[in-house]
């Protein structure tokens, strides 16, 4: 329980604190997000609060301002949880603000333009 509370506090601090190339990725790693080298995460980025371990961000990627990455949803007639993984490969640029939904892979070198909702896989090196 203490670990869960600490992870939520870290999540809130990482949301606002400066240091997009250093401190913010480090805090996200503490929460369990798998982050590669030279990753830049801007301010106001929401990475799933309940299952951060299901998010992978590859080397040399940038996550834009006010981006949201969701790994789970509470849905369906039986009100069940849908938990999945999100894999953002190396060299990806995700523009501000955009939403990445669960069970999605973003291919190497892809650029996700501003205002996009990513609901299915994105091939490598595409806009």
PATORZA-185990 format. One record per residue: residue in one letter; x, y, z of N, C-alpha, C in turn. Coordinates in pm, 1 decimal, padded with zeros to 6 digits. Each point is the difference from the previous one (the first is absolute). Layout:
<nudos>
NUDO  r  n.x  n.y  n.z  ca.x  ca.y  ca.z  c.x  c.y  c.z
NUDO  A  X  Y  Z  X  Y  Z  X  Y  Z
...
</nudos>
This chain:
<nudos>
NUDO  r  n.x  n.y  n.z  ca.x  ca.y  ca.z  c.x  c.y  c.z
NUDO  X  00081.5  -00118.5  00000.0  -00081.5  00118.5  00000.0  00086.6  00125.9  00000.0
NUDO  X  00105.9  00001.0  00081.4  00089.3  00115.1  00005.0  00064.9  00023.7  -00135.7
NUDO  X  00037.7  -00109.4  -00068.2  00062.2  00012.9  -00133.0  -00095.9  00063.1  -00099.2
NUDO  X  -00127.1  -00036.9  00006.5  -00101.1  00056.2  -00087.9  -00019.5  00149.6  00025.6
NUDO  X  -00003.1  00038.7  00124.4  -00014.2  00142.0  00035.3  00122.8  00077.9  -00046.0
NUDO  X  00118.6  -00055.4  00022.2  00123.4  00064.7  -00042.7  00003.4  00015.4  -00152.7
NUDO  X  -00043.8  -00102.1  -00072.7  -00002.7  00006.8  -00146.7  -00093.5  00109.9  -00048.2
NUDO  X  -00111.8  00018.5  00065.8  -00093.8  00106.5  -00038.8  00056.1  00138.7  00030.9
NUDO  X  00072.3  00012.7  00109.7  00064.8  00127.7  00032.2  00106.9  00032.1  -00104.4
NUDO  X  00080.6  -00099.7  -00035.3  00102.4  00019.1  -00103.6  -00065.4  00038.8  -00132.0
NUDO  X  -00112.2  -00063.6  -00032.2  -00074.0  00031.5  -00122.9  -00038.5  00148.4  -00002.6
NUDO  X  -00051.4  00050.7  00109.7  -00042.5  00140.2  00006.7  00118.9  00094.7  -00008.5
NUDO  X  00109.8  -00032.7  00065.2  00120.6  00083.9  -00005.2  00056.1  00002.6  -00141.4
NUDO  X  00007.9  -00115.4  -00066.3  00054.9  -00009.2  -00135.7  -00087.1  00073.9  -00101.2
NUDO  X  -00123.5  00024.3  00033.5  -00092.3  00069.7  -00088.4  00041.6  00146.4  -00019.4
NUDO  X  00056.4  00063.6  00105.3  00029.9  00142.9  -00002.8  00147.7  00035.8  00006.4
NUDO  X  00081.7  -00083.1  00058.1  00139.2  00034.2  00029.0  00080.5  00025.6  -00128.9
NUDO  X  00095.7  00093.9  00002.4  00084.5  00020.2  -00118.3  00098.4  -00115.6  -00019.0
NUDO  X  00065.0  -00003.8  -00114.0  00099.1  -00103.8  -00027.0  -00050.7  -00107.5  -00092.8
NUDO  X  -00050.6  00039.6  -00116.9  -00059.5  -00093.4  -00095.4  00093.6  -00106.6  -00051.9
NUDO  X  00130.4  00029.3  -00004.0  00096.3  -00098.9  -00048.8  00071.1  -00074.0  00110.3
NUDO  X  -00021.7  00041.0  00124.0  00072.9  -00061.8  00111.4  -00093.0  -00045.0  00112.4
NUDO  X  -00055.4  00095.4  00071.5  -00075.0  -00029.8  00121.6  -00134.4  -00068.7  -00026.7
NUDO  X  -00075.4  00049.4  -00097.7  -00130.6  -00061.7  -00027.9  00012.1  -00145.3  -00045.0
NUDO  X  00089.8  -00033.2  -00095.7  00014.3  -00142.2  -00034.7  00045.9  -00085.4  00118.7
NUDO  X  00087.9  00053.8  00082.6  00047.7  -00073.5  00117.2  -00114.4  -00030.4  00095.9
NUDO  X  -00085.7  00099.1  00025.3  -00114.8  -00021.8  00087.9  -00097.9  -00101.3  -00059.8
NUDO  X  -00018.4  00005.5  -00130.7  -00088.7  -00097.5  -00065.6  00057.3  -00141.7  00011.8
NUDO  X  00131.6  -00012.2  -00010.6  00062.8  -00132.3  00018.5  -00023.9  -00051.9  00141.2
NUDO  X  00006.2  00088.5  00098.9  -00027.7  -00041.1  00138.6  -00139.8  -00058.2  00013.5
NUDO  X  -00093.5  00052.9  -00076.2  -00137.4  -00049.7  00003.4  -00015.5  -00132.9  -00071.4
NUDO  X  00095.7  -00036.5  -00086.2  -00008.0  -00128.4  -00068.4  -00008.2  00009.3  -00151.0
NUDO  X  -00008.2  00122.1  -00054.8  -00003.1  00016.8  -00145.6  00136.5  -00041.2  -00055.0
NUDO  X  00001.5  -00078.1  -00107.2  00125.4  -00043.3  -00062.3  00039.9  00105.2  -00102.5
NUDO  X  00104.9  00075.8  00032.6  00041.3  00113.2  -00082.4  00144.2  -00020.0  -00045.2
NUDO  X  00023.7  00018.5  -00130.4  00133.4  -00013.2  -00056.8  00086.3  00122.8  00025.7
NUDO  X  00110.2  00009.9  -00072.8  00094.3  00110.9  00015.0  -00044.0  00119.8  -00083.6
NUDO  X  00039.5  00118.7  00044.6  -00025.0  00126.0  -00071.4  -00147.7  00023.5  -00030.0
NUDO  X  -00084.9  -00033.4  00093.8  -00144.2  00023.7  -00015.5  -00032.7  00134.9  00063.1
NUDO  X  -00080.3  00079.1  -00070.5  -00043.1  00130.3  00051.1  -00150.5  -00004.6  00022.6
NUDO  X  -00041.6  00031.0  00123.0  -00142.1  00002.4  00035.6  -00033.5  00141.0  00046.6
NUDO  X  -00088.3  00068.0  -00074.3  -00035.2  00136.8  00035.9  -00091.9  00001.9  00121.7
NUDO  X  -00036.3  00119.7  00044.3  -00088.8  00013.6  00115.2  -00142.2  -00040.8  -00035.3
NUDO  X  -00077.0  -00028.1  00104.0  -00142.2  -00033.5  -00009.9  -00026.7  -00128.7  -00076.9
NUDO  X  00094.9  -00092.1  00000.4  -00018.4  -00130.4  -00065.5  -00058.2  -00098.2  00101.5
NUDO  X  -00111.0  -00063.4  -00037.6  -00064.5  -00100.0  00085.2  00036.4  -00138.2  -00052.6
NUDO  X  00069.3  -00077.7  00081.6  00029.3  -00139.9  -00032.9  -00074.9  -00085.0  00101.2
NUDO  X  -00076.8  -00094.9  -00046.6  -00092.0  -00081.2  00078.6  00037.2  -00008.2  00147.9
NUDO  X  -00096.0  00035.2  00083.3  00023.0  00006.0  00143.7  -00002.4  -00137.4  00066.5
NUDO  X  -00080.5  -00092.5  -00052.6  -00013.7  -00130.6  00063.3  00098.9  -00104.5  -00050.7
NUDO  X  00037.9  00007.3  -00127.3  00088.5  -00100.9  -00058.1  00113.8  00063.2  -00080.4
NUDO  X  00086.0  00079.4  00063.9  00110.4  00062.4  -00073.9  00098.9  -00102.0  -00055.3
NUDO  X  00006.1  -00118.3  00059.5  00092.2  -00103.9  -00046.1  -00037.3  -00054.5  -00137.8
NUDO  X  -00120.7  00030.9  -00048.0  -00044.1  -00046.0  -00132.1  00037.8  00096.4  -00112.2
NUDO  X  00071.1  00108.5  00033.4  00040.6  00099.3  -00099.3  00149.3  -00012.9  -00025.7
NUDO  X  00037.1  -00008.6  -00128.7  00140.3  -00004.4  -00040.8  00024.4  00114.8  -00097.5
NUDO  X  00103.0  00080.3  00027.8  00038.0  00110.9  -00087.3  00143.8  -00022.9  -00043.0
NUDO  X  00022.9  -00011.1  -00129.9  00132.2  -00030.4  -00054.4  00096.7  00118.0  00000.9
NUDO  X  00126.0  -00029.3  -00029.5  00106.9  00100.1  -00004.2  -00033.9  00114.5  -00095.4
NUDO  X  00051.8  00119.1  00033.8  -00007.6  00118.7  -00085.9  -00142.2  00040.8  -00037.7
NUDO  X  -00096.0  -00025.6  00086.3  -00139.3  00037.0  -00026.1  -00036.1  00126.9  00076.5
NUDO  X  -00101.0  00070.8  -00049.6  -00049.3  00120.8  00064.9  -00150.6  -00012.5  00018.5
NUDO  X  -00045.1  00027.8  00120.8  -00142.5  -00001.7  00030.9  -00042.1  00144.5  00023.4
NUDO  X  -00094.2  00048.8  -00082.5  -00037.9  00140.8  -00001.3  -00089.7  00043.8  00113.8
NUDO  X  -00012.8  00129.7  00011.5  -00077.1  00067.6  00104.0  -00143.8  -00050.9  00006.7
NUDO  X  -00047.5  -00025.5  00121.4  -00136.5  -00044.4  00029.8  -00038.8  -00131.4  -00066.2
NUDO  X  00096.6  -00086.5  -00024.6  -00029.5  -00131.5  -00056.2  -00058.7  -00089.9  00108.8
NUDO  X  -00084.4  -00092.1  -00040.8  -00059.9  -00095.5  00093.1  00018.6  -00140.9  -00054.4
NUDO  X  00049.5  -00089.2  00085.4  00024.0  -00139.0  -00038.5  -00077.2  -00089.0  00097.2
NUDO  X  -00099.6  -00070.7  -00052.9  -00087.8  -00083.8  00081.9  00022.7  -00147.3  -00029.7
NUDO  X  00018.3  -00080.6  00104.2  00019.7  -00144.6  -00014.5  -00122.6  -00080.2  00042.0
NUDO  X  -00095.7  00062.3  00059.1  -00114.7  -00076.5  00048.6  -00129.1  00079.9  -00016.7
NUDO  X  -00109.7  -00074.2  -00010.1  -00133.3  00059.2  -00004.5  -00094.3  -00087.8  00079.8
NUDO  X  -00097.0  00061.9  00057.8  -00106.2  -00069.1  00070.6  -00121.0  00004.6  -00092.1
NUDO  X  -00038.9  -00113.9  -00058.0  -00100.8  00000.8  -00104.1  -00080.2  -00129.4  -00004.3
NUDO  X  -00098.1  -00002.8  -00089.2  -00075.2  -00121.1  -00029.4  -00120.0  -00021.7  00089.0
NUDO  X  -00087.2  -00092.5  -00042.1  -00122.1  -00027.8  00076.7  00029.1  -00061.4  00136.7
NUDO  X  00111.4  -00068.1  00011.5  00036.0  -00060.6  00129.2  00089.3  00092.5  00080.9
NUDO  X  00026.6  00120.3  -00051.4  00085.2  00097.3  00068.8  00136.3  -00058.0  00032.9
NUDO  X  00065.7  -00052.5  -00101.4  00130.2  -00062.6  00019.9  00112.8  00095.0  -00040.6
NUDO  X  00120.0  -00030.4  00046.5  00118.8  00077.9  -00032.6  00061.3  -00052.0  -00129.1
NUDO  X  00042.6  00090.7  -00084.2  00075.3  -00034.4  -00119.6  00139.0  00059.1  00020.7
NUDO  X  00096.7  -00085.3  00026.6  00136.8  00044.6  00025.7  00089.1  -00049.2  -00112.6
NUDO  X  00078.6  00088.2  -00057.2  00085.1  -00036.6  -00112.9  00131.4  00077.4  00004.9
NUDO  X  00088.5  -00030.1  -00093.8  00130.6  00065.4  -00005.7  00002.4  00105.4  -00109.5
NUDO  X  00085.7  00099.4  00019.1  00026.0  00101.1  -00101.1  00150.2  00002.4  -00022.7
NUDO  X  00039.3  -00016.4  -00126.3  00141.8  -00000.9  -00034.4  00026.2  00113.2  -00098.3
NUDO  X  00080.3  00095.2  00043.2  00042.9  00110.2  -00084.9  00146.2  -00028.7  -00032.7
NUDO  X  00028.1  -00029.0  -00126.0  00135.5  -00041.5  -00040.2  00095.9  00118.7  -00005.5
NUDO  X  00125.2  -00026.3  -00041.0  00102.7  00104.9  00001.3  -00024.0  00105.9  -00107.0
NUDO  X  00041.0  00123.0  00035.8  -00005.2  00110.1  -00093.8  -00138.7  00051.9  -00032.0
NUDO  X  -00097.1  -00024.4  00085.5  -00137.5  00043.4  -00024.7  -00020.0  00140.7  00056.5
NUDO  X  -00071.4  00082.6  -00074.1  -00039.9  00131.3  00048.6  -00151.3  00001.8  00009.9
NUDO  X  -00050.9  00028.7  00119.6  -00143.5  00007.5  00022.1  -00032.1  00145.7  00029.7
NUDO  X  -00072.8  00064.3  -00091.6  -00031.1  00141.8  00013.3  -00105.6  00028.0  00104.8
NUDO  X  -00005.9  00124.8  00041.9  -00096.4  00038.3  00104.0  -00135.8  00033.7  -00059.0
NUDO  X  -00106.8  00003.0  00073.7  -00034.4  -00101.9  00097.5  -00058.7  -00118.8  -00073.9
NUDO  X  00027.5  -00117.1  00040.4  -00054.5  -00117.6  -00064.7  -00023.5  -00107.9  00102.3
NUDO  X  -00079.1  -00098.4  -00039.5  -00037.6  -00109.0  00089.3  00042.6  -00131.3  -00064.8
NUDO  X  00068.7  -00083.5  00078.0  00036.3  -00134.1  -00045.4  -00080.5  -00097.8  00084.8
NUDO  X  -00084.3  -00078.5  -00067.3  -00086.1  -00094.4  00069.9  00068.2  -00134.5  00017.0
NUDO  X  -00060.5  -00087.4  00078.2  00061.6  -00127.4  00036.1  00017.7  -00094.0  -00118.3
NUDO  X  00097.2  -00090.0  00014.7  00031.4  -00106.2  -00096.5  00043.9  00055.1  -00135.8
NUDO  X  00088.8  00098.8  00003.4  00046.4  00066.9  -00120.5  00151.8  -00004.4  -00006.5
NUDO  X  00051.8  -00017.9  -00120.9  00143.1  00010.0  -00024.4  00026.2  00111.3  -00100.3
NUDO  X  00099.6  00082.8  00026.7  00037.1  00107.5  -00091.0  00136.8  -00034.2  -00054.9
NUDO  X  00010.1  -00016.9  -00131.5  00121.2  -00046.6  -00066.6  00115.9  00097.9  00007.5
NUDO  X  00118.7  -00052.7  -00019.5  00123.8  00076.7  00008.3  -00000.9  00118.0  -00096.6
NUDO  X  00034.7  00117.7  00051.5  00011.8  00119.0  -00081.3  -00130.7  00064.2  -00041.8
NUDO  X  -00112.3  -00045.7  00052.7  -00130.0  00057.3  -00036.0  -00017.3  00137.1  00064.5
NUDO  X  -00080.0  00083.9  -00064.4  -00034.0  00131.9  00054.1  -00151.5  00004.3  00015.7
NUDO  X  -00044.0  00023.8  00122.1  -00142.6  00010.4  00029.1  -00031.7  00148.1  00011.3
NUDO  X  -00079.2  00050.9  -00092.0  -00024.7  00143.4  -00003.4  -00090.3  00045.1  00114.0
NUDO  X  -00003.1  00128.9  00020.6  -00076.5  00059.3  00109.7  -00148.4  -00030.6  -00012.9
NUDO  X  -00064.6  -00025.1  00112.7  -00143.2  -00021.1  00003.7  -00048.7  -00137.0  -00041.8
NUDO  X  00088.7  -00095.6  -00017.3  -00035.9  -00133.6  -00047.2  -00040.2  -00091.2  00115.8
NUDO  X  -00097.9  -00086.4  -00024.6  -00033.2  -00108.0  00092.2  00049.3  -00128.2  -00066.2
NUDO  X  00097.5  -00065.5  00061.6  00058.3  -00122.2  -00055.9  -00075.8  -00119.3  00058.9
NUDO  X  -00078.6  -00066.1  -00085.0  -00081.4  -00111.5  00047.8  00041.3  -00133.1  -00062.3
NUDO  X  00096.8  00002.8  -00092.5  00051.3  -00124.2  -00059.4  00147.5  00018.7  -00031.9
NUDO  X  00065.5  -00107.9  -00038.2  00143.6  00002.5  -00023.8  00037.1  00098.7  -00110.4
NUDO  X  00116.4  00064.1  00019.0  00053.0  00094.3  -00098.7  00124.8  -00062.7  -00061.1
NUDO  X  00007.4  -00013.3  -00132.8  00117.3  -00060.2  -00064.3  00125.8  00087.1  00018.6
NUDO  X  00117.5  -00060.8  -00012.0  00124.9  00075.3  00012.4  00011.6  00109.3  -00106.0
NUDO  X  00068.1  00106.8  00036.9  00031.7  00112.5  -00090.1  -00118.9  00054.3  -00075.8
NUDO  X  -00109.9  00022.1  00070.8  -00118.4  00061.4  -00061.3  -00040.9  00124.8  00076.6
NUDO  X  -00077.5  00083.6  -00065.9  -00053.4  00121.7  00062.7  -00146.8  -00022.0  00025.6
</nudos>
